[in-house]
Amino acid sequence: MCAVRLEAVAKVTGRARYAADLHFPDMVHLKVVRSPLPHALIKQIDVSAALAVEGVLAVFTGADFPGKVAQEKERPVLARDRVLYVGDGVAVVAAESEEAAEEGARRVQVVYEPLPAVLDPLEAMKPEAPKVHGDTNIICHHVVRRGNVEEGFAGAEVVLERTYRTHRVQHAALEVEAAMAVPEGDHMVVYCPGKSPFNARRIVAEAMGWPLNRVIIRETTIGGSFGGKDYDMGVLAARAALAAYRLGRPARIKLAREESSVEGTKRHPYVLRYKVGARKDGTLCAMEVYGVADGGAYVSKTPLVTWRSAVEATGPYRIPHVQVDIYGVFTNNVYSDALRGFGSPQVNFAVELLMDELAEILGLDPLELRLRNGLREGDTGPTGQVMRDVSLATCLRRVADAAGWAEKRPAYARQEGYRRRGIGLACSFRGTCFGAGGEGLDAAGAALLVHRDGTADLSCGIVEVGQGSRTVFARIVEEVLGLPLERIHVNALDTARVPDSGPTVASRGTVIGGNAVLRAAEQVRRAMEGVAAELLGCSPGEVTFRAGRVAARGSGQSLLFEEVAAECYRRGVSLYGFGWYKAPDLPWDRSVGQGEAYFGYVYAASVAEVEVDLETGQVEVLGYYAAHDVGLALNPAEVEGQICGGAAMGIGYALMEDVGLAGGEVKNTNYDRYLLPTCLDVGNLVPLIVEEPCRFGPLGARGLGEPATQIVAPAIVNAICQALGGRLYEIPATLEAVLSKARGR
C-alpha cells in the first residue's frame, strides 16, 4: 500500500512553516562574527563601533553566557579565548533589523594572535605537529582483530595493496539553519528544525546554566537534514536563547548559505590503505585496513563515525583473518560530523574498488567474486558475530538481472572509440541503529491517544527530518488498529511532551521509533479488544481491526471503530497507549573489536552504467540500479523515493561535490562553485525493493535512509574504470581526474 506523505500537501502548497518563516512581535535579529583564522588566541573584542550602528541593541560574546559554552573538546557556542578553525563564532550582534545586525557584525573589531595551524590529518599525527587540543591530535583509534593476518597473507596466492582517498562534502540541504527563541514565563522556547532536539536542549541549558526543564525545543518543518542540523542547531539555539533572555524579546538567528557553508559541519575526508590476500579461485584469505579520518577542530561525532567505519571496513564478506585500524584526528579544518552514511560511504568506496580490481587481476567477473565471498546466513562476520537475516546474495542477483549485467559487462569490455561505456557494481552491509559503539541513547518513546470519535493523536521522540517518519508511524498504527491514515494526526515534536528518544540518526527512525509506536498501538488495541469482544459476542482473540471497522472473525458482525472507541470512553477504559523500545544490549570487546557490533544489518547492492568521453573526461551517468532490503516496505512510494534521493546524493559525492579549502578556509561557499547534481546528471534511476523481514524491525521493517547513499560512489567509479580501462583511487572523479587517467592509460 502506498500512502501520501502526511506533510506533503503543506509542503507543495507553501503552507508549511519553516523556522525562517516564523515572526513574533517585537523580535530581534542576530548575526554572528566569525574567525578569519584557523588557529589564534582572542586578545581583545571591541564592540563600541558596532553598538554605534543605528538599530543595534547589544553584542554578546562567550563571556556573556552564565553557564558552560561547551563540553571538553566540543565546539563552543561562542569561542571565549581561542579559535580553532575559520568560521568559529566569536560574537553575536542583536539588532532591530537583519541589515543593522549585519552592519554591526562587520564593525566588531577582534584582535587575534595567530597560532600555528595543522591542516593535514597525516601531518597532525606526527609528534611535532601543532596541537589542537591537549597533548595529542589523535581523537580515537578503533580496531578490529580476527584471526591472524600474517597467517592469512602467507596462505594467499595473490596480494593487492592500494591507497584510497575520499573528500569533504557538505549536506547541501535546501533549508539553511535557523532558530527562533521565545521567552515564555520562566521557560525558553526554541523553535528550530534538527535531528537532535534533545541534544539542542542540553546545549542551551548548559550554556545558560539552567535545568533541562526550563528549555523547550519545538520542531519546525525541516527542509532537509542528511546528517546536518545537529550540534550546529544546538549552537544556534543557544545563541538565540541568550539574546532572547537578556533582551526579554523573541530572537531569531538565520544563516545565509555562505555562513552555513563556512561554519557548518562536513563529511569526514579519509585516507585508507587496504591490503587483501586471495587464492586464485577468488577465495578471500585476509584483509588489512589502515585509515585516518580528518575530524577537524572539534571532537563532535568523530569517535562514533570512525567506529562504524572500523566495523564495516572489510565489507560484507567472509574473511577469516582481519586487521583494521581506523583513527580520527584533530586538525584546524572545519569540523566533521555526521553526513548521510556516517562513516560507511568512505570505507564502502575503498573496499568495493578493491574488490573490483582484485576480480580483474584474478580474471573473475566482479559479480561472481562477490557472490563467492559474500556473507550468507549463519556466517561469521569480521567482528566474530554470527550474521542473521542475511539477504546480500538476493540483492546482488536482483540488481544484476535488472541492469542486464551478464550481457553488458562483456560487451563493454570490447569497445573502441573515444566514447565508451562502463558498468560497475557495489554492495554493502550496514549495522542497524547505534550498535555497541555507544553512539547515544538507542531507545525511543511514543504516545498514542485515541479520542472518543475514533480519531487519534500520535507523538514520538523521533523527529521528521524529511525521511517520512510521520507517515511510517501512522502506517504502523493503521496496520495495528485498522484506522485510516486521514484519521491519525502525528504531532510535531516538543521536548516537554515526549521522552528523550535520542537523535534521529543511523536510519533508526523506523526500527527504534517504529517499535515504540507499535507497542503504543498494541496497548490501545488490547484495551479495545476487550470491549469489542463483549459487544460482538466473541473472544478478544477473535476481534479484528480493518479499514475503520472492528469485527468478529468469521461471524460477519462488525462495528465502526468510533463506536467501539465511544463505548470505551463510556466505560472508563483508557485508550492512551505509551510505547518504549530499547535496542538490545550487545556484548563488545573494544580492545580487539570483537563481539556483536549491531543487533541487525541491512543489505544492498547497486549497479551503475556510465558513458565516458576519453577526449574530454566527461562522465554521463546513463543508469543507476539499486536493490535494498527494507524488510517490509511500509510505504513503497516512500521507499523508492528514498532510494532515488540517496542515489542523487551519492552521484554528487562520486563526481562533483567537493568542499574547497585553502589555508583552512572554505572557498566555494555557494552553489555557483560548490557543484551539485541536477536531474540532468543522474540518469535513469531504478529502485528495487527487496523484502526479507528482519526479526527486530516493527512488522519486519528495516532502515533505509543512509544505505541508499553509501554504495553509489563505488558503483559509479567502478563503471568509469571499466570504460577507461584503468583504475581510479579517489573521489570525486571529476572531469579533470578522468581526463588525466584517460590520457595516461
C-alpha positions in Angstrom: 0.0 0.0 0.0 1.3 3.4 -1.0 0.3 6.4 1.2 0.6 10.1 0.6 3.1 11.6 3.0 1.2 13.3 5.8 3.1 16.6 5.4 3.3 16.6 1.6 0.4 18.8 0.8 1.5 21.5 3.2 5.0 21.5 1.6 4.0 21.6 -2.0 1.3 24.3 -1.4 3.7 26.5 0.6 1.7 26.3 3.8 4.5 24.5 5.7 6.3 26.9 8.0 10.0 26.7 8.4 12.0 28.3 11.2 13.0 31.2 8.9 9.3 31.9 8.2 8.4 32.5 11.9 7.8 36.0 13.0 7.0 37.1 16.6 6.0 40.6 17.7 9.0 42.7 18.7 11.5 40.1 17.7 15.2 40.9 17.3 17.6 39.7 14.6 21.0 38.1 15.2 24.2 37.9 13.2 27.5 36.2 14.1 31.1 37.4 14.0 33.4 34.6 12.9 37.1 33.9 13.0 39.0 34.5 9.7 41.9 32.4 11.1 42.3 28.7 11.5 44.1 28.9 14.9 44.5 32.0 17.1 44.2 33.5 20.5 41.4 36.1 21.1 43.2 39.0 22.6 40.5 41.7 22.5 36.9 42.2 21.2 36.0 45.8 20.7 32.2 46.2 20.2 32.0 50.0 20.5 31.7 50.7 16.8 29.0 48.0 16.4 27.0 49.5 19.3 27.0 52.8 17.5 25.2 51.4 14.5 21.5 52.6 14.5 19.3 49.7 15.5 22.0 47.6 17.2 20.8 46.6 20.6 23.6 44.5 22.1 26.7 42.5 21.3 27.2 39.2 23.1 30.5 37.3 23.5 31.3 33.9 25.1 31.8 35.7 28.4 28.1 36.6 28.5 26.9 33.1 28.8 26.4 32.3 32.5 26.9 28.5 32.0 29.3 26.2 30.1 29.7 27.2 26.4 31.0 23.7 25.5 31.9 20.3 26.9 35.6 19.4 26.7 36.9 19.4 23.1 33.4 20.2 21.8 32.7 23.2 19.7 31.8 26.2 21.9 28.6 28.2 21.4 30.9 31.2 21.1 34.7 30.9 21.5 36.0 32.6 24.6 39.8 32.5 24.5 40.9 30.7 21.3 39.5 30.0 17.8 40.3 26.6 16.2 39.0 26.9 12.6 38.0 29.5 10.1 34.3 30.1 11.0 34.5 29.7 14.8 31.9 32.0 16.3 33.3 34.9 18.4 30.4 37.3 18.9 26.7 37.7 18.2 25.1 41.1 17.3 21.4 41.7 18.2 19.6 44.4 16.3 16.1 45.6 15.3 16.7 44.5 11.7 18.8 42.0 9.9 20.5 44.7 8.0 21.5 46.5 11.2 22.8 43.2 12.7 24.9 42.6 9.6 26.4 46.1 9.7 27.1 45.7 13.4 28.8 42.4 12.9 31.1 44.0 10.3 32.1 46.7 12.8 33.1 44.4 15.6 36.8 44.6 16.0 38.6 41.4 17.1 42.3 41.3 17.8 43.8 37.9 17.3 47.3 36.4 18.0 47.8 33.8 15.2 49.0 30.4 16.3 50.5 27.6 14.2 47.8 25.5 12.4 47.8 21.9 11.2 45.6 21.2 8.2 46.7 17.8 7.0 45.5 14.8 9.1 48.5 12.7 8.4 50.8 15.6 9.5 48.6 16.1 12.6 49.5 12.6 13.8 53.2 13.4 14.0 54.6 14.2 17.5 55.9 17.6 16.4 52.6 18.8 14.9 50.9 21.8 16.4 48.3 20.6 18.9 44.6 21.4 18.5 43.5 20.1 21.9 45.7 18.8 24.8 48.9 16.9 24.1 47.8 14.8 21.1 45.8 15.3 18.0 44.5 11.7 17.9 40.9 11.7 18.8 40.3 8.0 18.8 41.7 4.7 17.5 39.3 1.8 16.7 40.5 -1.7 16.0 39.0 -5.0 14.7 41.1 -8.1 15.1 40.1 -11.5 13.8 42.4 -14.5 13.2 46.0 -13.8 12.2 46.6 -11.7 9.1 50.2 -12.8 8.8 49.0 -16.4 8.5 46.2 -15.3 6.1 48.6 -13.5 3.8 51.1 -16.3 3.9 48.4 -18.6 2.5 47.3 -16.2 -0.2 48.3 -16.6 -3.9 47.5 -13.0 -4.8 48.1 -10.0 -2.6 46.9 -6.5 -3.6 47.7 -3.2 -1.8 46.1 0.1 -2.6 45.5 3.6 -1.1 42.2 5.4 -1.4 41.2 8.9 -0.6 37.7 10.4 -0.1 36.9 14.0 0.2 35.0 16.6 2.3 31.4 17.4 1.2 28.6 19.2 2.8 24.9 18.4 3.5 23.6 20.9 1.0 20.1 20.9 2.4 17.6 23.2 0.7 16.9 24.9 4.0 19.8 26.6 5.8 19.9 26.7 9.6 17.6 29.0 11.6 16.3 29.2 15.1 13.8 31.3 17.0 14.0 31.7 20.8 10.9 33.0 22.6 10.8 33.7 26.4 7.6 32.2 27.9 7.5 33.0 31.6 10.4 31.1 33.2 10.9 28.9 30.2 12.8 29.5 26.9 11.0 28.0 23.9 13.2 27.5 20.9 11.6 26.8 17.5 14.0 25.1 15.1 14.5 22.1 12.8 17.0 19.5 13.6 17.7 15.8 14.0 18.8 16.1 17.7 16.3 18.2 19.6 17.2 16.7 23.0 20.8 17.5 22.4 19.9 21.0 21.4 18.0 21.4 24.6 21.1 20.2 26.5 23.4 22.7 24.8 21.0 25.6 25.5 20.5 24.5 29.1 24.3 24.1 29.8 25.2 27.4 28.1 22.5 29.3 30.1 23.2 27.4 33.4 19.6 26.2 33.5 17.9 22.9 34.3 16.7 20.9 31.3 13.0 21.5 32.0 13.5 25.3 31.6 14.3 24.8 27.9 11.7 23.6 25.4 12.6 22.7 21.8 9.7 22.7 19.4 10.1 21.0 16.0 9.5 23.1 12.9 9.2 21.9 9.3 12.6 20.8 8.1 14.0 21.5 4.6 16.4 18.6 4.7 19.0 17.3 7.2 21.1 14.5 5.7 23.0 14.3 9.0 23.2 18.0 9.5 21.3 20.4 11.8 22.6 18.5 14.8 25.2 20.2 17.0 25.1 23.2 14.7 21.5 23.7 15.6 22.1 23.5 19.3 24.8 26.2 18.9 22.4 28.4 17.1 19.6 27.8 19.6 21.9 28.7 22.5 22.9 32.0 20.8 19.3 32.9 20.2 18.3 31.9 23.7 21.0 34.2 25.3 19.8 37.2 23.2 16.1 36.5 24.0 16.8 36.1 27.7 19.0 39.2 28.0 16.7 41.4 25.9 13.4 39.9 27.0 12.3 39.7 23.4 12.0 36.9 20.8 15.3 36.5 18.9 15.8 34.9 15.5 19.1 33.7 14.0 19.1 32.8 10.4 22.2 31.8 8.4 22.9 32.8 4.9 24.0 30.0 2.6 27.6 31.3 2.8 27.5 31.3 6.6 26.2 27.8 6.7 29.0 26.6 4.3 31.7 28.2 6.4 30.5 27.3 9.9 28.6 24.1 9.4 29.9 20.5 9.7 31.1 18.4 6.8 31.6 14.7 6.0 34.9 13.3 7.2 37.6 13.0 4.5 39.5 9.7 4.8 42.9 8.3 3.7 42.5 4.5 3.5 45.2 1.9 2.9 44.0 -1.6 2.0 45.8 -4.9 1.7 43.9 -8.0 0.6 45.0 -11.6 0.0 43.2 -14.2 -2.0 43.6 -17.5 -3.6 43.5 -17.8 -7.4 39.9 -19.2 -7.3 38.9 -15.9 -5.6 38.5 -17.0 -2.1 39.5 -14.2 0.3 42.2 -15.1 2.8 43.0 -11.9 4.7 42.4 -8.2 4.7 44.3 -5.4 6.5 42.9 -1.8 6.7 44.6 1.4 8.0 42.5 4.5 7.9 42.8 8.2 9.0 39.8 10.5 9.2 40.0 14.2 9.4 37.8 15.2 12.4 38.5 18.9 12.1 38.7 21.3 15.0 36.3 19.6 17.5 35.6 16.1 18.5 31.8 16.0 17.7 30.9 12.6 16.4 34.3 11.5 15.1 34.7 8.6 17.6 31.3 7.3 16.5 31.7 7.7 12.8 35.1 6.1 12.8 33.9 3.2 15.0 31.3 2.4 12.3 33.9 2.6 9.7 36.1 0.1 11.5 33.2 -2.4 11.8 32.3 -2.2 8.2 35.7 -1.6 6.7 36.1 -5.1 5.3 32.8 -5.1 3.5 30.1 -7.7 3.6 32.5 -10.6 3.0 33.7 -13.8 4.7 37.3 -13.2 5.6 38.9 -15.4 8.2 41.8 -13.0 9.0 41.1 -9.3 9.5 43.1 -6.4 11.0 41.5 -3.0 11.0 42.9 0.3 12.4 40.9 3.5 12.0 42.0 6.8 13.5 40.2 10.0 14.0 42.4 13.1 14.1 42.1 16.7 15.1 43.1 19.4 12.6 42.3 23.1 12.3 39.9 22.5 9.4 36.2 23.0 9.6 35.0 20.2 11.9 33.5 17.0 10.7 30.3 15.3 11.8 27.5 13.0 10.6 26.6 13.1 7.0 24.3 10.6 5.3 26.1 7.3 5.7 28.0 8.1 8.9 31.4 6.6 8.2 30.1 3.9 5.8 30.5 5.7 2.4 34.2 6.2 2.8 35.0 2.5 3.5 32.4 1.3 1.1 34.2 3.2 -1.7 37.5 1.8 -0.8 36.6 -1.9 -0.3 34.4 -2.1 -3.3 37.0 -0.6 -5.6 39.5 -3.0 -4.1 37.2 -6.0 -4.9 36.7 -4.9 -8.5 40.5 -4.6 -9.1 41.0 -8.0 -7.4 38.5 -9.5 -9.7 40.3 -8.0 -12.7 43.6 -9.5 -11.5 42.1 -12.9 -10.9 40.2 -12.9 -14.2 36.9 -13.2 -12.5 33.6 -11.4 -13.0 33.2 -8.8 -10.2 29.7 -10.2 -9.5 31.0 -13.7 -9.2 33.7 -12.7 -6.8 31.2 -11.0 -4.6 28.8 -13.9 -4.7 31.6 -16.3 -3.9 32.7 -14.4 -0.8 29.6 -12.5 0.3 28.1 -13.1 3.7 25.4 -15.8 3.9 23.0 -16.8 6.7 24.9 -18.1 9.7 28.3 -16.9 8.5 30.7 -15.2 11.0 31.3 -11.5 10.3 34.5 -9.5 10.8 33.8 -8.9 14.5 33.1 -12.6 15.2 29.3 -12.0 15.1 27.0 -14.7 13.7 25.1 -13.0 10.9 21.3 -13.4 10.7 18.7 -12.3 8.2 21.3 -12.0 5.5 20.0 -11.0 2.1 23.2 -10.0 0.3 23.0 -12.6 -2.5 19.4 -11.8 -3.1 20.2 -8.1 -3.6 23.2 -8.8 -5.8 21.2 -11.1 -8.1 18.2 -8.8 -8.2 20.2 -5.8 -9.2 22.4 -7.6 -11.7 19.4 -9.0 -13.5 17.6 -5.7 -13.6 20.7 -3.9 -15.0 21.5 -6.6 -17.7 24.9 -7.2 -16.1 25.5 -10.5 -17.8 25.1 -9.0 -21.2 26.6 -5.5 -20.8 29.7 -6.3 -18.8 31.4 -8.4 -21.5 30.1 -6.2 -24.3 31.5 -3.1 -22.8 34.9 -4.8 -22.4 35.2 -5.0 -26.3 34.6 -1.3 -27.1 36.6 1.0 -29.3 36.4 4.7 -30.0 36.6 7.8 -27.8 33.2 7.4 -26.2 33.0 4.2 -24.1 30.5 2.8 -21.7 31.2 1.0 -18.5 29.1 -0.9 -15.9 30.1 -1.1 -12.3 28.9 -2.9 -9.2 29.0 -2.4 -5.4 27.3 -3.9 -2.4 27.3 -3.3 1.3 26.1 -4.4 4.8 25.3 -1.7 7.3 24.7 -2.1 11.0 21.2 -1.2 12.2 20.9 1.8 14.6 23.6 2.7 17.0 25.1 -0.7 17.9 27.7 -1.4 20.6 29.8 1.7 19.7 27.8 3.8 22.1 26.5 6.5 19.8 23.9 7.6 22.3 20.5 6.7 23.7 19.3 3.8 21.4 15.7 3.9 22.6 12.5 5.8 21.8 9.2 6.6 23.3 5.8 7.1 21.6 2.3 8.0 22.9 -0.9 7.3 21.1 -4.3 8.7 22.2 -7.5 7.5 20.5 -10.3 10.0 21.0 -14.0 9.1 21.6 -14.8 10.0 17.9 -12.3 7.4 16.7 -9.6 9.9 15.6 -6.1 9.6 17.1 -3.1 11.8 18.1 0.3 10.2 17.9 3.5 11.7 19.4 7.0 10.3 19.2 10.5 11.3 20.3 11.8 10.7 16.7 11.9 13.8 14.5 10.6 14.2 11.0 13.8 15.2 9.1 12.4 14.6 5.6 12.6 10.8 5.7 8.9 10.3 6.1 8.8 9.1 9.6 5.4 10.6 10.4 3.8 8.7 7.6 5.6 5.4 8.5 4.5 5.8 12.2 0.9 6.4 11.1 1.1 3.4 8.8 2.1 1.2 11.8 -0.9 2.5 13.7 -3.1 1.8 10.7 -1.8 -1.8 10.5 -2.5 -2.4 14.2 -5.8 -0.6 14.6 -7.2 -0.5 11.1 -7.5 3.2 11.4 -7.3 5.1 8.1 -4.4 7.5 7.8 -6.6 10.5 7.4 -7.9 10.0 11.0 -4.4 9.9 12.5 -2.6 13.1 13.4 1.1 12.9 14.1 2.2 15.8 16.3 5.4 17.8 15.9 8.0 17.0 18.5 8.0 19.1 21.7 10.8 18.1 24.2 8.4 19.0 27.1 5.8 16.4 25.9 7.8 13.3 24.8 10.6 11.4 26.4 14.2 11.9 25.2 14.5 9.4 22.4 18.0 10.2 21.2 18.9 11.7 17.9 17.1 10.8 14.7 20.2 9.3 13.0 21.7 5.9 11.9 18.5 5.0 10.0 16.9 4.2 13.4 13.7 6.1 12.9 11.7 3.1 11.5 13.3 0.5 13.7 13.5 2.2 17.1 10.8 4.8 16.8 8.6 2.4 14.9 8.8 -0.3 17.5 7.8 2.3 20.2 4.8 3.2 18.1 3.9 -0.4 17.6 3.9 -1.0 21.3 1.8 2.0 22.0 -0.7 0.9 19.3 -0.8 -2.7 20.6 -1.6 -1.4 24.1 -4.6 0.6 22.8 -5.7 -2.4 20.7 -5.7 -4.7 23.7 -7.9 -2.2 25.6 -10.3 -2.0 22.7 -10.4 -5.8 22.1 -11.9 -6.5 25.5 -14.7 -4.0 25.0 -15.3 -5.1 21.4 -15.4 -8.8 22.3 -18.3 -8.1 24.7 -20.2 -6.1 22.1 -19.6 -8.7 19.3 -20.1 -11.7 21.5 -16.7 -13.3 20.8 -13.4 -13.8 22.5 -10.8 -10.9 22.4 -8.6 -13.1 20.2 -11.3 -13.2 17.5 -11.5 -9.4 17.2 -10.1 -7.9 14.0 -9.4 -4.3 13.1 -9.5 -3.3 9.4 -10.4 -0.3 7.3 -12.1 1.6 10.1 -14.2 -1.3 11.4 -13.9 -3.7 14.3 -15.2 -7.2 13.6 -15.5 -10.7 15.0 -13.5 -13.0 12.8 -15.7 -15.2 10.6 -19.1 -14.0 12.0 -19.9 -11.2 9.6 -20.6 -8.9 12.6 -18.7 -5.6 12.8 -18.9 -2.2 14.4 -17.4 1.1 13.3 -14.1 1.9 15.0 -15.5 5.1 16.5 -18.5 3.1 18.0 -16.0 0.9 19.9 -14.0 4.0 20.9 -17.1 5.8 22.3 -18.1 2.7 24.3 -14.6 2.5 25.8 -14.9 6.1 26.9 -18.4 5.4 28.3 -17.0 2.5 30.4 -13.9 4.5 31.5 -11.5 2.3 29.6 -8.3 4.2 28.7 -7.4 4.5 25.1 -4.0 6.0 25.8 -1.0 3.9 24.9 2.6 4.5 25.7 5.3 2.5 24.0 9.0 2.4 24.9 11.5 0.4 22.9 15.2 0.0 23.7 17.6 -1.7 21.4 19.1 -5.0 22.7 22.3 -4.8 24.8 25.3 -6.1 22.8 28.5 -7.7 24.1 31.5 -5.9 22.8 35.3 -6.1 23.5 36.8 -2.7 22.3 40.3 -3.9 22.8 40.1 -6.3 19.9 36.9 -5.1 18.1 35.1 -8.4 18.7 31.5 -9.1 19.6 28.0 -8.2 18.4 28.6 -4.9 16.8 24.9 -4.4 15.9 21.7 -6.2 16.6 20.9 -6.4 12.9 22.2 -5.4 9.5 20.7 -4.2 6.2 22.0 -5.3 2.9 22.1 -3.6 -0.5 23.6 -3.9 -4.0 23.8 -1.4 -6.9 24.9 -1.2 -10.5 25.8 1.9 -12.3 26.1 2.4 -16.1 28.1 5.3 -17.5 29.5 6.7 -20.7 32.9 8.3 -20.6 34.3 10.7 -23.2 38.0 9.9 -23.4 38.9 13.2 -25.1 37.2 15.5 -22.5 36.9 13.4 -19.4 33.1 14.0 -19.3 31.2 11.2 -17.5 27.5 10.7 -18.2 25.5 8.5 -15.8 23.2 6.5 -18.0 21.5 4.5 -15.3 21.7 3.5 -11.7 20.0 0.4 -10.3 19.8 -0.2 -6.6 18.3 -3.2 -4.7 17.8 -2.5 -0.9 16.3 -5.0 1.5 13.9 -3.0 3.6 12.3 -5.9 5.4 8.8 -4.6 4.8 8.0 -1.6 2.7 5.5 0.2 4.9 5.1 2.8 2.2 6.6 1.6 -1.1 6.5 5.0 -2.8 8.4 6.5 0.1 11.0 3.6 -0.2 11.5 4.3 -3.9 11.9 8.0 -3.2 14.5 7.3 -0.5 16.5 5.1 -2.9 16.4 7.7 -5.7 17.2 10.6 -3.4 20.1 8.7 -2.0 21.3 7.9 -5.5 21.3 11.6 -6.4 23.3 12.4 -3.3 25.7 9.6 -4.0 26.2 10.7 -7.6 27.2 14.2 -6.4 29.7 12.5 -3.9 31.2 10.4 -6.7 31.5 13.0 -9.5 31.4 16.7 -8.5 30.8 17.8 -4.9 33.9 18.9 -3.1 34.4 21.5 -0.3 37.4 23.5 -1.4 39.7 24.5 1.4 42.7 26.9 1.2 44.6 27.6 4.4 41.6 26.1 6.3 39.1 28.5 4.7 36.1 27.2 2.7 36.4 28.9 -0.7 33.2 27.6 -2.5 30.6 28.8 -0.1 27.6 28.8 -2.5 26.3 26.7 -5.3 27.8 28.7 -8.1 31.1 26.9 -7.2 30.0 24.0 -5.0 28.6 21.8 -7.7 25.5 19.7 -7.1 23.9 17.2 -9.5 20.7 18.2 -11.2 18.0 16.0 -12.7 20.1 16.1 -15.9 23.1 14.4 -14.2 21.5 11.4 -12.5 20.4 9.3 -15.5 17.7 6.7 -15.2 17.2 5.7 -11.6 15.8 2.2 -11.0 14.8 1.5 -7.3 14.4 -2.2 -6.5 12.6 -3.1 -3.3 13.7 -6.4 -1.6 11.6 -7.5 1.4 13.1 -10.1 3.6 11.8 -9.4 7.1 14.1 -8.5 10.0 13.4 -10.1 13.3 13.9 -6.8 15.2 12.1 -4.3 13.0 8.4 -3.3 13.5 6.4 -5.7 11.4 9.7 -6.8 10.0 10.8 -3.4 8.6 14.4 -2.3 8.3 16.0 1.1 7.9 16.9 2.7 4.6 17.9 6.4 4.8 21.7 6.0 4.9 22.2 2.8 2.9 20.6 4.5 -0.1 23.7 6.8 -0.4 26.6 4.7 0.7 27.1 2.3 -2.3 26.5 4.8 -5.1 30.0 6.2 -5.5 31.9 2.9 -5.7 29.4 1.6 -8.3 29.9 4.7 -10.5 33.7 4.8 -10.2 33.9 1.0 -10.9 31.9 1.7 -14.1 34.2 4.6 -15.0 37.2 2.3 -14.5 35.8 -0.3 -16.9 35.2 2.4 -19.6 38.7 3.8 -19.1 40.5 0.5 -18.9 42.3 1.9 -15.9 41.8 2.4 -12.2 40.9 5.5 -10.1 41.6 5.6 -6.4 40.0 8.8 -5.1 36.9 10.8 -5.4 35.4 13.0 -6.7 36.0 11.5 -10.2 36.0 15.0 -11.7 36.3 15.7 -15.4 40.0 16.7 -14.8 40.7 13.5 -12.9 39.1 11.2 -15.5 40.8 13.0 -18.4 44.2 12.7 -16.7 43.6 8.9 -16.3 42.4 8.6 -19.9 45.5 10.3 -21.3 47.8 8.2 -19.2 46.1 4.8 -19.9 
